[in-house]
Amino acid sequence: MALEPLDPETAVELYLEDRRSELAASTQYAHSSRLGHLIRWCDGQGIENINELTGRTLHRYRLWRRSDGNLAPSTEKTQMDTLRVFIRWCATIDAVPADLWSKVVSPSLSESERSRDVMLDSEVAERILEYLSTYEYASERHVCFRLMWYALLRRGAVHALDLGDYDSKDMSLDVRHRPETGTPIKNKYNGERFIALSADTCSVLDGWIEDRRLDNADEYGRNPLLSTTQGRAHLTTIQSYVYSVTRPCLFTDCPHGWDISTCDAATDRTEAFACPSSVSPHAIRRGAITHWLNSDVPEPVVSARANVSSAVLDEHYDRRTEREKMEQRRRYLNNV
């Protein structure tokens, strides 16, 4: 294949323009930001034509990016996954060899790294919500994901909600600890709280209740908000909803280069956990908490809504980098 010369900056501009119609504005910004590092690195290396990129040069870029940004493993993975998608796109316009994308190494995360660092990026959450709003409005997956992202609910809290815990007029949820009838929640009675909901979230819940929810009681005679043919949605069922909606192939190309038609994780919801890019409910919670903190929602508000102490929030959930925290302080102290 004869490669056609193309400078890195133009390549990124063409890529972003080509995907403008399919990417949310926040995703466009995220991809632009991540690929901006590649442009900067190429400039420093004197690479004026991306035809020159090889597996070895991309490996050097990965090492540079890791040291330059002091990246957490999960952040490095996100950046390399974006780079892989970009390089694969470049091959479609004869700018790089067709197989170069497969040489972009995205780190595998250990269990400890996954439990501490993996979170759902806000731009990915937006893509998921856009997909669900368009194709699965007011479905069980839409309700589940929206409550986890916007209401900061744990999986157990979603499981515990009864139909009567939702007040459409008051636009609120009443989260209760009911261990005697099978729905304990984290932090027990200290985890009980009222949660204010937005009009959009209430519209989704109202649509679910009016059009899709199955009127089935659980084994204790309670009417669960998230019901199934068997009664209350099981904790593992809720987890499977999360794994299935966080697969990238739901709304974009597979970042791993797999054939979706033969991929069990892509074609079978019950196998979605096998997708390397799908995430657990805890990763949604961590990503949502970090997103709201990055959006300048005061820490005490996030702490109360998520039912987590400030100390635990800082140690286990807040994944903002020190630079991000500095930039937030700058906005408040710009004139000091």
N, C-alpha and C positions, 0 to 999 in steps of 0.2 A: 504494500500500500504506500502510495506516495503521500507524504505529509505536506500540508500547506502551512507556511510560516504564520505565526500568530503570537503577538506579544501578550504577556500574562494579564495586564490590565484590561486589554480589549477582550480577551477570552472570558474574564469574569463578567465584564459588562454584557457580553453576548449571552452568557449563561443566565444571568439574572433577568435579562429582557425576555429570553425564551420561556422562562418559567414564571413570568409575572402573572399570567392568567391563572395559574394553578396554585400559587403560593400566597398565603396570607401576608399582609404587609409586614407583620412582625417577623415572619419566617424569612421573608426577603431581606429584612434588616439583619437578622441573625446570620444568614448565609453570606451576606456582603461583608459583615464584620469578620467572620471566620476566614473567608477567602482573602480578605485584605491583608492578613498576616502572610499569606503565600506571596502576594504581590510584593510586599515589603522585603521578604526574604529573597525572592528572585532578584530584586533590584540590588540588594547587598551582595549577591553572588555573581552579578553581571549576566544573569540569564535574561536575554531579551526575546527569546523565542521558546515557547513551551514545547516545541518539537524536541528540545534538548532534555526534557525531563525523562528520567529513567527510574527504575526501582531503587537504585542506589541514591540518586539525588533526593528522591522523596523520603527515603529513610533518614538522610541527613536533615531534611526539613523537619521531620518529626522530632528528632533529637533536639534541634534548635528551638522548636516551638515549646517543647517540654521544659527546657532550661530557661528560655526567654520569658515564659509566662508563669513559671512555677505552678504548673497545672496539676490539679487533682486528677487521679486516674480516670474518673468518670467524665471530667471535662475534656481530657485528652481524647477519650473515646468519641465523644460527640464531635470534636473538631476533625478527627480523622475520618469519621463516617461521612461528614459533609464533604471533605476533600475527595473521598472515594467516589461519591455521587458526581461531583464536578468533573473529575478525571474521566469517568465513564461517559459523561456527556461530551467532553472534548473529543473523545474517539469518534463520536457520531458525525463530527464535522471535519474529520481527518486532521486533527491538530496534534494528536498523540497516538501511539500504537494502540490497537484495539484491546490488547490484554493488559495495558498498564494499570488500569483500575484495580486489578486483582493483586497488584504488588503494594498497594497502600495498606499498611498494617494498622489495624485498629486493636488496641490492647484488650486482652481478656481480663476480666476483673475477678479477683479472689472473692470468696464468700464474705470476708471481713470488709473488703473494699465495697462490695455490693451493698452490704447492710449499712455501711456508714455513708458512702458517697453517692450511690446511685439515686438520681432523682429525675423526675420528668421535667424537661425544659418547658418553660411557659409557651414558647412558640409551637412546640409539639402539642401541648394541651389545647392550644387554640385551633390547630388543624383537626384534632380529634373532635372537638366541640362543633366545628364547622361541618365535619362529615356527619356527625350524629344529628345535628339540627336539620341537615338537608335530607338525609336518607333514612334516619331512624328516630324522627322526632317523637319525644315522649315515650320512647321504648324503655324497657327495663335497663338496658345498658346506658342510655342517655340519662335517666334518672340517677343511676348509681354513680356514674362518672361526675355528673354535675354536682351532686351532694358532696363528693369527696374533694373536688377541686375548689368549689366556692364556699361550702359550709365547713370545710376542713374536718369532715367526719372520718373517723376510723372505720374500718370494715365492720367491727362489732357494733358500732353505733348505727350504721345503716341497717344492719341485720335486726337491731332491736326496735326500730321505729314501727309504731302502729299507725293505722290510718288516722286515728283520732289525735295523734301527736302532731299532725300537720294542721295549722290554722290558716286557711286561705285568706280570710278577711284580715287577720292580724299579720299575715305574711311572715309566719314564724314556725319553727320546729321546737318541740319540747322533748329533749333527750332525757330518758329515764332509765334507771338501773332497776331491773326486775328479775333478779336471779331465781326467784321462786317459780317463775313461769318460763324459764329457759333463755332469758336474754340479759345476762350480766353485761356491764360495760366497763371499760378501762377506768380505773380510779374509783369504781363503785359509786357510792352516793356523792362523792366529791366530783364525779364526772358529770353529774346532772346539770343541765343548763338549758336556757332558751337561746335559740339562734335566729337572728333576723335574716330574712331572705329577700332577694331582689325580685322585682316584677317578672323578669325573664325566667328566673328559677321557678317562681310560682306558676307561670304559664306552662312550663314543662310538667310540673307536678299535677296541675289541674288536668292537663291533657292526658297524662298517664291514668289518673283516677277515673276520668270520664269515659275514655275510649279503649284503654288497653289493659288496665289492671284486672286480674282475675279475682272475683269475689270469693276467695277461699280462706277459711279460718285455719289457724295452726292447731296443733294438738292440744293446746290449752284453751281453745275457744276464742283466742284473740285474733283480731283482724290486722295482719301485717300490712305496712305500706308497700313493701316490695314483696309481692306474692307470686307464687308459681302454681303449677297444677297440683303440687304436693303440699301447698300451704305457704309457710314462710320460706323465703329464699335462704338456703343454707349458706353458711360462711364460705364453704368451698365454691358454691355457685357464684357468689359475689366476687370471689377472687378470680374465677374464670372469666367473668364479665370484664374485669380489669385487664387481664392478660390479653384477651381477644381484641379490645379496642386500642391497646397500645402497640400492636404490631404495625410497623411502618407501612407494610403492604396494604393496609386498609385504606390509605390515602395518598401513597406515593410509591415510587419504585423501591424494590428491596435493596437496602444498602449493603447486603451481603452477597449480592449477585446470584441468589438462588432462583431456580425456576419455580415460580409461584404455583404453576399448574401441578407440579409433582411434590410440592412441599406440604407435608402433613400439618405443620404449624400454621400455614396460610389457609389451608382448605378445611381444616377441622378445628372448630372453636375449642374443643376439649383438649387439643394439643397445642394451643397457642402459647403455653408456658415454655415450650421448647424453642421459641424464637429468641435468638440472642438479644434482640432489641426490645422485647416486651418487658414490662416492669410490673412489680407487685403493688398492692394498695399502699404500702408504706412509702414507696418511691413517689407516688402521686402526692401523698401528704407532705413529704419533704420538699418536693418541688413547689407545691402550692404555698407552703409557709415561706419558702425563700422568695417566691414571686411577690407575695404581698409585702414582705419586708423590703424588697427592692423597689416596690411601688410606693414606699414611704408611709405605709400603714403603720401606726405606732406599735412598738413591740408589745405593750400591755394589751392592746386590742387583739392582736394576733394570738397572744398567749391565752387570753380568756376564751376566744372563739375556738381555738384548737384544743383547749383543756390540757395545757402543758405548762409547767412552770418556766419562768424566764431562764433559769439555770439549765434545765433540760433542753429547752428550745435552743439555747446558744450552743450547747455541747453536741446535740444529736441531730438537730433539724436545720439550723441556719447554715446554708451552704454558700452564703455570700463570701467572695474573696475579700481580703483586706483592702485591695484596691477599690472594689465596689463600695465597701463601707466608707472609705475615704471620700469617694466622689459624692456619696450621699451627704456626708458631713459638709462637704464643700458647698452644696446647694443651700444649706442652712447658714453657713458661716462665711459666705462669699465676701461680705463687706467688713469682716472682722480683721 
